[in-house]
C-alpha cells in the first residue's frame, strides 16, 4: 500500500514549528494562565493564579477590625 505524501503547507508547518502557540504567562506571577485581569486604564494587576476574589462586605469588615486594633 502506497502512502500519500502530506501537502507542502503541512510539511512546511511541521518543519518550521508552526502549530500550538506558546502559552500565555502572567506578567505579575509568571505562571501560565487563561485570564489576565486589568483595571480600566489597561494596567495588568494579575491572573486567575495570583488574584483572590473576596466579598466586598467581608473585606470592609476586615479593614474595620484592623483599624480598631491599632
Backbone as numpy.savetxt, mean C-alpha at the origin, in Angstrom:
# Nx Ny Nz CAx CAy CAz Cx Cy Cz
4.13 -35.15 -32.13 3.28 -33.97 -32.13 4.17 -32.73 -32.13
3.86 -31.82 -32.99 4.66 -30.61 -33.16 4.14 -29.49 -32.27
5.06 -28.75 -31.63 4.64 -27.62 -30.79 4.61 -26.34 -31.62
3.58 -25.54 -31.40 3.48 -24.26 -32.07 4.27 -23.23 -31.27
5.15 -22.50 -31.91 5.93 -21.49 -31.16 5.03 -20.35 -30.70
5.46 -19.71 -29.62 4.72 -18.55 -29.10 4.81 -17.41 -30.10
3.83 -16.53 -30.01 3.84 -15.32 -30.83 5.06 -14.48 -30.44
5.60 -13.71 -31.36 6.80 -12.92 -31.06 6.63 -11.97 -29.88
5.46 -11.37 -29.72 5.27 -10.42 -28.61 5.27 -11.15 -27.27
4.82 -12.40 -27.22 4.86 -13.19 -25.99 6.31 -13.55 -25.67
7.05 -14.00 -26.69 8.46 -14.34 -26.50 9.25 -13.12 -26.02
9.01 -11.95 -26.63 9.72 -10.72 -26.22 9.37 -10.33 -24.79
8.12 -10.47 -24.41 7.71 -10.13 -23.05 8.38 -11.05 -22.04
8.51 -12.32 -22.36 9.18 -13.25 -21.45 10.66 -12.93 -21.32
11.29 -12.57 -22.40 12.72 -12.26 -22.39 12.99 -10.94 -21.67
12.17 -9.92 -21.93 12.39 -8.58 -21.38 11.84 -8.40 -19.98
11.13 -9.37 -19.46 10.65 -9.28 -18.09 9.33 -8.57 -17.91
8.61 -8.32 -18.98 7.30 -7.71 -18.83 6.36 -8.74 -18.25
5.61 -8.35 -17.29 4.70 -9.27 -16.64 4.11 -8.59 -15.42
4.26 -9.23 -14.29 3.73 -8.67 -13.06 4.51 -7.41 -12.68
3.82 -6.32 -12.36 4.53 -5.11 -11.93 5.11 -5.29 -10.53
6.11 -4.48 -10.20 6.68 -4.53 -8.86 5.61 -4.13 -7.85
5.61 -4.76 -6.68 4.60 -4.40 -5.67 4.80 -2.97 -5.18
3.70 -2.34 -4.80 3.75 -0.98 -4.27 4.17 -1.05 -2.80
5.07 -0.16 -2.40 5.51 -0.12 -1.01 5.14 1.23 -0.40
4.72 1.19 0.84 4.32 2.40 1.56 5.55 3.28 1.77
5.44 4.58 1.49 6.58 5.47 1.71 6.86 5.72 3.20
5.94 5.36 4.08 6.14 5.57 5.51 6.79 4.36 6.17
6.18 3.16 5.98 6.69 1.96 6.66 7.48 1.03 5.75
7.48 1.30 4.45 8.22 0.53 3.45 7.74 -0.91 3.26
6.54 -1.24 3.74 5.99 -2.58 3.52 5.09 -2.56 2.29
4.92 -3.75 1.68 4.01 -3.87 0.54 2.59 -3.55 1.01
1.84 -2.86 0.15 0.49 -2.48 0.55 -0.42 -2.38 -0.66
-1.72 -2.34 -0.38 -2.73 -2.18 -1.41 -3.38 -0.81 -1.37
-3.34 -0.15 -0.21 -4.01 1.14 -0.03 -3.05 2.14 0.59
-2.96 3.31 -0.01 -2.16 4.42 0.54 -3.15 5.48 1.01
-2.96 5.97 2.23 -3.83 7.00 2.78 -3.14 8.36 2.69
-3.90 9.33 2.17 -3.38 10.69 2.00 -4.36 11.67 2.61
-3.84 12.84 2.98 -4.75 13.89 3.43 -5.25 14.65 2.21
-6.08 15.63 2.44 -6.69 16.34 1.32 -5.70 17.16 0.50
-4.50 17.37 1.02 -3.47 18.13 0.32 -2.53 17.23 -0.48
-2.74 15.91 -0.42 -1.93 14.97 -1.17 -0.73 14.43 -0.42
-0.60 14.77 0.86 0.51 14.25 1.66 0.17 12.85 2.15
1.07 11.91 1.93 0.87 10.52 2.35 1.17 10.40 3.83
0.29 9.73 4.58 0.56 9.53 5.99 0.52 8.07 6.40
0.42 7.14 5.45 0.52 5.73 5.80 -0.25 4.83 4.86
-0.32 3.55 5.29 -1.03 2.53 4.52 -1.83 1.66 5.49
-2.45 0.61 4.96 -3.25 -0.26 5.83 -2.39 -1.01 6.85
-1.09 -1.05 6.65 -0.21 -1.73 7.59 0.22 -0.84 8.76
0.28 0.47 8.55 0.82 1.33 9.60 -0.17 2.37 10.12
-1.41 2.30 9.70 -2.46 3.20 10.18 -3.42 2.41 11.06
-3.80 2.97 12.18 -4.76 2.33 13.07 -6.05 3.13 13.02
-7.16 2.44 12.76 -8.46 3.09 12.73 -9.07 2.98 14.12
-9.56 4.10 14.64 -10.18 4.11 15.96 -11.42 5.00 15.93
-12.29 4.79 16.87 -13.49 5.60 17.00 -13.12 6.98 17.54
-13.67 8.02 16.95 -13.34 9.39 17.36 -13.74 9.67 18.80
-14.85 9.12 19.25 -15.30 9.36 20.63 -14.36 8.71 21.64
-13.88 7.49 21.34 -12.91 6.83 22.22 -11.60 7.60 22.25
-11.17 8.08 21.09 -9.94 8.86 21.01 -10.05 10.14 21.84
-11.17 10.85 21.70 -11.38 12.09 22.45 -11.38 11.82 23.95
-11.99 10.73 24.36 -12.03 10.36 25.78 -10.61 10.07 26.29
-9.82 9.37 25.48 -8.43 9.09 25.86 -7.63 10.38 26.01
-7.85 11.32 25.10 -7.13 12.60 25.17 -7.52 13.37 26.43
-8.80 13.32 26.77 -9.28 14.00 27.97 -8.65 13.39 29.23
-8.56 12.06 29.26 -7.96 11.38 30.41 -6.48 11.72 30.53
-5.78 11.81 29.39 -4.37 12.16 29.42 -4.15 13.57 29.95
-5.02 14.50 29.60 -4.89 15.87 30.10 -5.21 15.95 31.59
-6.17 15.13 32.05 -6.54 15.14 33.47 -5.44 14.58 34.37
-4.61 13.68 33.83 -3.54 13.06 34.61 -2.39 14.02 34.87
-2.19 15.00 34.03 -1.04 15.90 34.20 -1.38 17.09 35.04
